[in-house]
């Protein structure tokens, strides 16, 4: 989810400098020009690492400015600050420098999320870079949720920020899952990481089901919810696939059948929800079906003809924690 705001010029309160510091404000013209250039750079931020650095630098300058000049809500030097709300396209104005800080912080999270999604994650380094970006995005949205008012605009509401946070954490956890599979980690560890992906996306789904969020997002709410639900079923299938592998390693052949059957059921539901998704998604689902389907068929055949172990109900087996 990528969100970029547009904001208008913040006029520097010359009269405040003259009144409270007894200095000629024009003596600071060069510094103010640099500040304005930094602001312009933050408006037209490049979509790369440098863009993240620019937003962080501007955010730091805003904090420094706030410590010198009272530009908060209803303070002496406050000025109107306008940004465009991402979902409605409406202009929202507040006379509060913290609103400017909040919008820049939101953009920082949005840019990190964009950069995290850009990498193909086909290499170990790509997985690490993407994971870091998604974690940074989650951190920015979390700080925004915990330290700024939610009344600034609806796209900074508690529900929307919770949605963003869990979407970012879910994608970061996906990167960790891919890395753990690349490293051939133990089956139970891979299953636990997969289950954590599911938990994050379940939280995101709960945020999407909130009535306020649904009315705010409009039509895209249904598309996002369907995609998140597809991911929930897919990664639950991956988790049970690896629980089945662990049962296989422990020579628990009846449990193995149960886990592989559950993985197959969940994957079929993911495939149903994935209708209309890009071909890359369909290809990944077909590959996973080949793996899980093959595992289930061979495990059932082996148990029916060789091991003859009882196949327990799924809810009687060890939960993934």
C-alpha positions in Angstrom: 0.0 0.0 0.0 1.7 3.2 -1.1 0.5 6.6 -0.1 2.1 9.9 -1.1 0.7 13.2 0.2 1.1 16.6 -1.4 1.5 19.6 0.9 1.6 23.3 0.4 4.3 25.8 1.3 4.8 26.5 5.0 5.5 30.2 5.5 8.3 30.8 8.0 7.1 33.2 10.8 9.4 36.2 10.2 7.5 38.4 12.7 8.0 35.8 15.5 11.8 35.9 14.9 11.8 39.7 15.0 9.6 40.0 18.1 11.2 37.2 20.2 14.8 37.1 19.2 15.3 40.8 18.3 17.1 39.9 15.1 16.5 40.7 11.5 14.7 37.7 9.9 16.4 38.5 6.6 19.7 37.5 8.1 18.4 33.9 7.9 17.4 34.0 4.3 20.1 31.6 3.2 19.1 29.1 5.8 15.5 29.5 5.0 16.2 28.9 1.3 18.0 25.6 2.2 15.0 24.6 4.4 12.6 25.4 1.5 14.8 23.4 -0.9 14.7 20.5 1.5 11.0 20.7 1.7 10.7 20.8 -2.1 12.9 17.7 -2.2 10.6 16.0 0.3 7.6 16.8 -1.9 9.2 15.4 -5.0 11.1 12.6 -3.2 12.8 10.0 -5.4 11.6 6.5 -5.0 14.8 5.0 -3.7 17.1 4.9 -0.7 18.0 8.6 -1.1 14.3 9.4 -0.9 14.1 7.8 2.6 17.1 9.8 3.7 15.5 13.1 2.4 12.3 12.4 4.3 14.2 11.5 7.5 16.3 14.7 7.2 13.3 16.9 6.7 11.5 15.2 9.6 14.5 16.0 11.8 14.5 19.6 10.7 10.8 19.9 11.5 11.5 18.7 15.0 14.3 21.2 15.4 12.1 24.0 14.0 9.4 23.1 16.5 11.9 23.3 19.4 12.8 26.9 18.4 9.5 28.3 17.2 6.0 27.5 18.7 4.2 26.3 15.6 1.9 23.7 17.3 -1.9 23.9 17.4 -3.1 27.3 18.7 0.5 28.5 19.3 1.8 31.9 18.4 3.6 31.0 15.2 1.3 28.3 13.9 0.5 28.4 10.1 -2.0 26.5 8.0 -0.6 23.3 6.6 -2.5 21.4 3.8 -2.2 17.9 2.6 -4.3 15.8 0.3 -6.1 12.9 1.9 -5.1 9.8 -0.1 -8.4 7.9 -0.3 -10.9 10.8 -0.8 -8.6 13.2 -2.6 -9.9 16.0 -0.3 -7.6 18.7 1.0 -7.1 18.7 4.8 -5.7 21.7 6.6 -4.5 22.0 10.2 -2.6 24.8 11.8 -0.1 22.5 13.6 3.4 21.6 12.7 2.8 18.1 14.1 0.4 17.5 11.3 3.3 18.2 8.9 5.5 15.8 10.8 2.7 13.1 10.8 2.3 13.4 7.0 6.0 13.2 6.3 6.3 10.2 8.6 3.4 8.5 6.8 5.2 9.2 3.5 8.3 7.6 4.9 6.4 4.4 5.8 4.8 4.5 2.3 8.1 4.8 0.5 9.6 2.0 2.5 6.6 -0.2 1.6 7.1 0.7 -2.1 10.8 -0.1 -2.0 10.1 -3.4 -0.2 7.6 -4.4 -2.9 10.0 -3.5 -5.8 12.6 -6.2 -5.1 11.9 -9.6 -6.7 13.4 -11.4 -3.7 15.1 -14.0 -5.8 18.4 -13.7 -3.9 19.3 -13.8 -0.2 20.3 -10.2 -0.3 17.0 -9.2 -2.0 15.1 -10.9 0.8 17.0 -9.1 3.5 16.6 -5.7 1.8 12.9 -6.2 1.3 12.4 -7.4 4.8 14.2 -4.3 6.2 12.1 -2.0 4.1 8.8 -3.6 5.3 10.0 -3.5 8.9 10.9 0.2 8.6 7.5 0.9 7.1 5.8 -0.9 10.0 8.0 1.1 12.4 7.0 4.4 10.8 3.3 3.6 10.9 3.5 2.3 14.5 5.2 5.5 15.7 2.6 7.5 13.9 -0.2 5.5 15.5 1.3 5.8 19.0 2.5 9.4 19.1 0.2 11.5 16.9 -3.5 12.4 17.0 -5.7 10.1 14.9 -8.1 13.0 14.2 -5.9 14.7 11.6 -7.5 12.8 8.7 -9.3 9.5 8.2 -6.3 7.9 6.5 -4.4 8.4 9.8 -7.2 6.7 11.8 -6.3 4.0 14.2 -7.9 1.4 12.0 -6.1 2.4 8.8 -2.7 2.6 10.6 -3.3 -0.9 12.2 -4.1 -2.2 8.7 -0.9 -0.7 7.3 1.2 -2.0 10.2 0.0 -5.6 9.9 0.3 -5.6 6.1 3.9 -4.5 6.5 4.7 -7.0 9.2 3.1 -9.7 7.2 5.2 -9.0 4.2 8.4 -8.7 6.3 7.6 -12.1 7.8 7.1 -13.5 4.3 10.7 -12.5 3.5 11.9 -14.3 6.7 9.9 -17.3 5.6 11.5 -17.3 2.1 15.0 -17.0 3.8 14.3 -19.9 6.2 13.2 -22.1 3.3 16.3 -21.1 1.3 18.5 -22.0 4.3 16.7 -25.4 4.7 15.7 -24.6 8.3 14.0 -27.3 10.4 10.4 -28.0 9.4 8.9 -26.9 12.7 10.7 -23.5 12.5 9.4 -22.9 9.0 5.9 -23.9 10.1 6.1 -21.4 13.0 7.3 -18.6 10.7 4.5 -19.4 8.3 1.9 -19.3 11.1 3.2 -15.9 12.2 2.5 -14.6 8.6 -1.0 -15.9 9.0 -1.5 -14.1 12.3 -0.4 -10.8 10.9 -2.7 -11.1 7.9 -5.6 -12.1 10.1 -5.1 -8.9 12.1 -5.0 -7.0 8.8 -8.2 -8.7 7.7 -9.9 -7.7 11.0 -9.0 -4.1 10.3 -10.4 -4.4 6.8 -13.7 -5.8 8.2 -14.1 -2.7 10.4 -17.1 -0.8 9.2 -15.3 2.6 9.2 -12.4 1.1 7.2 -14.8 -0.5 4.7 -16.6 2.8 4.1 -13.4 4.7 3.8 -11.8 2.3 1.3 -14.9 1.8 -0.8 -14.6 -0.7 -3.6 -10.9 -1.6 -3.0 -11.8 -2.9 0.4 -13.3 -6.0 -1.1 -10.3 -6.5 -3.4 -7.9 -6.1 -0.5 -9.8 -8.3 1.8 -10.0 -11.1 -0.8 -6.2 -10.8 -1.4 -5.4 -10.9 2.3 -7.8 -13.9 2.8 -6.0 -15.7 0.0 -2.7 -15.1 1.7 -4.1 -16.4 5.0 -5.1 -19.7 3.4 -2.0 -20.0 1.4 0.4 -19.5 4.3 -1.7 -21.7 6.5 -1.2 -24.4 3.9 2.5 -23.8 3.9 2.6 -24.1 7.7 0.7 -27.4 7.7 2.9 -28.7 4.8 5.9 -28.3 7.1 4.1 -29.7 10.1 3.5 -32.7 7.9 7.2 -32.8 7.0 8.1 -32.7 10.7 5.6 -35.6 11.4 7.3 -37.5 8.6 10.8 -36.9 10.2 9.4 -38.2 13.5 7.8 -41.3 11.7 4.3 -40.2 12.8 2.7 -41.4 9.6 -0.9 -40.9 10.6 -0.3 -37.3 11.7 1.6 -36.7 8.4 -1.6 -37.6 6.4 -3.7 -35.2 8.6 -1.4 -32.3 8.1 -1.0 -32.8 4.4 -4.7 -33.2 4.0 -5.3 -29.9 5.9 -2.6 -28.2 3.8 -4.4 -29.4 0.6 -7.8 -28.1 1.8 -6.4 -24.7 2.7 -4.5 -24.4 -0.6 -7.7 -25.2 -2.5 -9.4 -22.4 -0.7 -6.5 -20.1 -1.5 -6.8 -21.0 -5.2 -10.5 -20.2 -5.2 -9.8 -16.8 -3.7 -7.0 -16.1 -6.1 -9.2 -15.9 -9.2 -8.3 -12.7 -11.1 -4.8 -12.5 -9.5 -1.7 -12.1 -11.8 -0.2 -15.1 -13.6 2.8 -15.0 -11.3 0.4 -15.7 -8.3 -1.3 -18.5 -10.3 2.0 -20.1 -11.1 3.1 -20.1 -7.5 -0.2 -21.7 -6.5 0.2 -24.4 -9.2 3.7 -25.1 -8.0 2.6 -25.4 -4.4 -0.3 -27.6 -5.4 2.2 -30.0 -7.1 4.2 -30.2 -3.9 1.4 -30.5 -1.4 -0.7 -32.8 -3.7 2.3 -35.1 -4.2 3.0 -35.2 -0.5 -0.6 -36.0 0.4 -1.0 -38.7 -2.2 2.2 -40.5 -1.3 1.6 -40.2 2.4 -1.9 -41.6 2.2 -0.8 -44.4 -0.1 2.1 -45.3 2.3 -0.2 -45.3 5.3 -2.9 -47.3 3.7 -0.6 -50.0 2.4 2.4 -50.0 4.7 2.0 -48.3 8.1 -1.7 -48.6 8.9 -1.6 -45.8 11.5 -4.7 -44.1 12.7 -5.2 -40.7 11.1 -6.1 -38.3 13.9 -8.4 -35.3 13.7 -6.5 -32.0 13.1 -7.8 -30.4 16.2 -6.2 -33.1 18.4 -2.7 -32.4 17.1 -0.1 -29.9 18.3 -0.8 -26.3 17.6 1.8 -24.2 15.9 3.3 -21.7 18.3 
